[in-house]
Amino acid sequence: MFFLKFDKTMEEVKQALDEHQDMVLIDVREEDEYALGHLPQAINLPLSRFHESYTKLPKEKPLYVYCRSGQRSRTAVKRLKDAGYANAYNIGGIIHWPYDTESR
């Protein structure tokens, strides 16, 4: 058994949202998963099509990336860091988010 280590806690992300910090919150789950519920202000960039869209993300802003459990977000953050996005952070999975979510 192994455990994923995340770059930011859900509490830190919630605080950043509450303080209206300048960041981009990215949900890399598929569209149907996102539609069922996502973190407030999150944009959906599914990992399956991530290579088509991530280059439009700002390099100067913190990018907080999540999925369901933290596995897909880990892959996405690695791709971002490999492409020069130094401010990309894996915040884990929505299953660890104890606060309200939004749905489409």
BAFI-3210 file (N, C-alpha, C; in Angstrom, 3 decimals, decimal comma, padded with zeros to 6 digits):
// residues 104
n [1|2|3|4|5|6|7|8|9|10|11|12|13|14|15|16|17|18|19|20|21|22|23|24|25|26|27|28|29|30|31|32|33|34|35|36|37|38|39|40|41|42|43|44|45|46|47|48|49|50|51|52|53|54|55|56|57|58|59|60|61|62|63|64|65|66|67|68|69|70|71|72|73|74|75|76|77|78|79|80|81|82|83|84|85|86|87|88|89|90|91|92|93|94|95|96|97|98|99|100|101|102|103|104]
n.u [000,840|000,461|000,781|-000,416|001,247|000,273|000,504|-000,723|-003,044|-006,563|-007,737|-006,035|-006,548|-009,274|-009,127|-007,671|-009,570|-011,628|-010,358|-010,182|-007,909|-005,566|-005,622|-005,721|-008,035|-008,148|-009,922|-009,296|-010,842|-013,137|-015,687|-018,323|-018,005|-017,216|-019,552|-021,284|-020,439|-018,201|-015,314|-015,784|-015,476|-013,813|-012,260|-012,802|-010,583|-010,191|-008,069|-007,740|-007,760|-005,917|-003,457|-004,225|-005,091|-003,732|-001,680|-002,773|-003,026|-002,153|001,239|002,179|000,432|-000,659|-001,492|-003,895|-004,491|-006,788|-008,457|-010,399|-009,257|-006,568|-004,676|-004,855|-004,539|-001,939|-000,521|-001,215|-000,064|002,621|003,003|002,528|004,621|006,821|006,509|007,242|005,675|006,013|004,465|002,508|000,324|-000,500|-003,448|-004,829|-007,703|-011,226|-012,687|-011,664|-012,492|-014,100|-016,039|-018,692|-019,767|-020,064|-022,398|-023,104]
n.v [-001,171|002,271|005,790|008,838|011,924|015,192|018,533|020,766|021,338|020,587|022,420|024,624|025,268|025,911|028,174|029,874|030,190|031,450|033,819|034,969|034,625|035,032|032,627|029,506|026,997|023,678|021,010|017,809|015,649|013,685|015,119|014,293|013,529|015,942|017,444|016,343|017,320|019,717|021,547|024,879|027,480|026,020|025,016|022,827|020,615|017,897|015,106|013,305|014,878|016,751|017,536|019,074|021,495|022,616|024,452|026,938|027,896|030,230|030,889|032,351|032,316|030,550|027,157|025,030|021,723|019,059|015,837|012,903|011,219|011,896|010,759|011,159|013,905|014,107|013,139|015,138|017,434|016,745|016,810|019,536|020,727|019,681|021,116|023,613|024,958|026,180|026,780|024,820|022,734|019,726|019,049|016,893|014,788|015,183|013,649|014,105|016,598|018,482|020,432|022,492|021,763|022,598|022,186|021,504]
n.w [000,000|-000,723|-000,149|-001,412|-001,554|-001,089|-002,429|-001,340|001,313|001,672|003,337|003,073|000,423|000,536|002,185|000,486|-001,553|-000,094|000,522|-001,896|-003,496|-006,170|-008,360|-010,201|-010,299|-011,060|-012,376|-013,248|-013,886|-015,874|-018,044|-017,329|-014,671|-013,523|-013,943|-012,094|-009,678|-008,386|-007,172|-005,947|-008,334|-009,986|-013,047|-015,819|-017,141|-018,620|-017,998|-020,079|-022,325|-021,796|-022,886|-025,027|-024,054|-021,837|-022,346|-022,546|-020,045|-017,445|-016,685|-014,575|-012,426|-009,449|-009,899|-008,943|-008,832|-009,133|-008,822|-008,632|-006,661|-006,480|-008,093|-010,958|-010,948|-010,033|-012,248|-014,117|-012,925|-013,038|-015,827|-016,254|-014,746|-016,121|-018,429|-017,701|-015,833|-012,936|-010,734|-010,225|-008,454|-006,841|-005,379|-004,569|-004,158|-004,860|-003,178|-000,717|-000,029|002,271|002,134|000,682|-002,670|-006,176|-008,889|-012,332]
ca.u [000,000|001,209|-000,033|-000,025|001,514|-000,265|001,271|-001,517|-004,173|-007,866|-007,961|-005,300|-007,271|-010,506|-008,731|-007,327|-010,840|-012,319|-009,622|-010,202|-006,539|-005,443|-005,165|-006,588|-008,398|-008,347|-010,462|-008,873|-011,743|-013,897|-016,796|-019,480|-017,665|-017,236|-020,945|-021,941|-020,008|-016,807|-014,964|-016,190|-014,594|-012,930|-012,473|-012,645|-009,644|-010,013|-006,731|-007,738|-007,530|-005,109|-002,404|-004,810|-005,557|-002,984|-000,784|-003,497|-003,017|-001,123|002,384|002,502|-000,524|-000,686|-002,458|-004,252|-005,044|-007,366|-009,271|-011,237|-008,473|-005,224|-003,809|-004,846|-003,979|-000,485|-000,058|-001,370|000,933|003,925|003,035|002,661|005,982|007,716|006,323|007,699|004,728|006,601|003,450|001,451|000,247|-001,473|-004,162|-005,462|-008,977|-012,465|-013,200|-011,129|-013,000|-015,212|-016,866|-019,701|-019,341|-021,002|-022,661|-023,601]
ca.v [000,000|003,518|006,976|009,991|013,146|016,320|019,762|021,688|020,686|021,114|023,596|025,728|025,626|026,590|029,500|030,648|030,535|032,419|035,090|035,380|034,678|034,923|031,274|028,752|025,701|022,832|019,667|017,014|014,517|013,759|016,070|013,774|013,584|017,368|017,889|015,852|018,140|020,154|022,603|026,201|028,219|025,121|024,804|021,417|020,256|016,457|014,580|012,626|015,886|017,771|018,000|020,013|022,741|023,172|025,540|028,205|028,283|031,223|030,347|033,179|032,094|029,201|026,233|023,981|020,663|017,932|014,856|012,217|010,699|012,461|010,066|011,880|015,241|013,934|013,053|016,458|018,347|016,370|017,357|020,987|021,051|019,363|022,160|024,893|025,562|025,971|027,005|023,807|021,989|018,640|019,189|015,625|014,401|015,771|012,797|014,642|017,968|018,406|021,631|022,459|021,703|023,139|021,271|022,177]
ca.w [000,000|-000,732|000,063|-002,208|-000,810|-001,833|-002,271|-000,524|001,976|001,286|004,176|002,443|-000,802|000,970|002,648|-000,710|-002,194|000,760|000,461|-003,305|-004,005|-007,621|-008,665|-011,104|-009,734|-012,242|-012,178|-014,407|-014,107|-017,121|-018,012|-016,597|-013,247|-013,181|-013,930|-010,875|-008,556|-008,455|-006,242|-006,418|-009,241|-010,740|-014,477|-016,172|-018,202|-018,426|-018,250|-021,380|-023,366|-021,136|-023,801|-025,982|-023,456|-020,709|-022,750|-022,416|-018,633|-017,127|-015,951|-013,415|-011,335|-008,880|-010,495|-007,993|-009,676|-008,399|-009,554|-007,654|-005,535|-006,466|-009,051|-012,238|-010,723|-009,948|-013,633|-014,736|-012,357|-013,610|-017,187|-016,145|-014,293|-017,237|-019,437|-017,170|-014,900|-011,608|-009,705|-010,320|-007,200|-006,727|-004,105|-004,227|-004,737|-004,363|-002,098|000,535|000,115|003,222|002,015|-000,374|-004,067|-007,155|-010,000|-013,535]
c.u [000,888|000,235|000,491|000,209|001,039|000,492|000,583|-002,636|-005,476|-008,197|-007,255|-006,010|-008,544|-010,192|-008,389|-008,589|-011,565|-011,676|-009,541|-008,789|-006,529|-004,807|-006,104|-006,787|-008,835|-008,788|-010,112|-009,706|-012,473|-015,126|-017,992|-019,229|-017,752|-018,677|-021,681|-021,567|-018,533|-016,569|-015,386|-015,084|-013,666|-013,301|-012,190|-011,724|-009,349|-008,614|-006,644|-007,492|-006,619|-004,066|-002,911|-005,037|-004,649|-002,090|-001,452|-003,509|-001,901|000,008|002,664|001,571|-000,355|-001,801|-002,690|-005,037|-005,573|-008,133|-010,208|-010,426|-007,066|-004,277|-003,719|-004,255|-002,462|000,117|-000,116|-000,320|002,325|004,061|003,233|004,080|007,003|007,655|006,684|006,741|005,200|005,572|002,267|001,495|-000,837|-002,143|-004,956|-006,790|-010,174|-013,064|-012,704|-011,629|-014,215|-016,209|-017,876|-019,052|-020,403|-021,265|-023,230|-025,071]
c.v [001,239|004,672|008,099|011,174|014,302|017,593|020,788|020,897|021,301|022,365|024,820|026,203|026,385|028,008|030,404|031,082|031,617|033,798|035,639|035,553|034,435|033,584|030,662|027,376|024,807|021,430|018,849|015,740|014,713|014,655|015,579|013,786|015,025|017,861|017,463|016,656|018,454|021,255|023,950|026,859|027,331|025,108|023,335|021,265|018,771|015,980|013,923|013,584|017,013|018,375|019,038|021,395|023,367|024,349|026,914|028,707|029,289|030,617|031,115|032,951|030,701|028,386|025,104|022,924|019,526|017,015|014,200|011,826|011,281|011,847|010,821|013,281|015,176|013,885|014,420|017,440|018,016|016,927|018,871|021,389|020,776|020,431|023,550|025,617|025,281|026,078|026,050|022,933|020,920|018,776|017,936|015,406|015,043|014,917|013,273|016,056|017,943|019,560|021,472|022,391|022,378|022,065|022,078|022,033]
c.w [000,000|-000,545|-000,818|-001,282|-001,675|-001,484|-001,385|000,127|001,473|002,104|003,584|001,177|-000,453|001,426|001,461|-001,458|-001,406|000,698|-000,961|-003,861|-005,508|-007,974|-009,685|-010,485|-010,892|-011,841|-013,421|-014,591|-015,431|-016,933|-017,211|-015,090|-012,743|-013,037|-012,662|-009,637|-008,649|-007,429|-006,817|-007,252|-010,074|-012,217|-014,774|-017,375|-018,045|-018,808|-019,624|-022,546|-022,863|-022,073|-024,799|-025,383|-022,404|-021,095|-022,681|-020,972|-018,359|-016,299|-014,666|-012,219|-010,750|-009,542|-009,502|-008,763|-008,810|-009,338|-008,537|-006,425|-005,425|-007,472|-010,381|-012,080|-010,592|-011,352|-014,313|-014,226|-012,884|-015,025|-017,164|-015,751|-015,397|-018,331|-018,905|-016,253|-013,473|-010,489|-009,815|-009,075|-007,268|-005,367|-003,753|-004,904|-004,081|-003,240|-000,733|000,827|001,039|003,114|000,877|-001,755|-004,930|-008,198|-011,153|-013,643]
res [m|f|f|l|k|f|d|k|t|m|e|e|v|k|q|a|l|d|e|h|q|d|m|v|l|i|d|v|r|e|e|d|e|y|a|l|g|h|l|p|q|a|i|n|l|p|l|s|r|f|h|e|s|y|t|k|l|p|k|e|k|p|l|y|v|y|c|r|s|g|q|r|s|r|t|a|v|k|r|l|k|d|a|g|y|a|n|a|y|n|i|g|g|i|i|h|w|p|y|d|t|e|s|r]
***
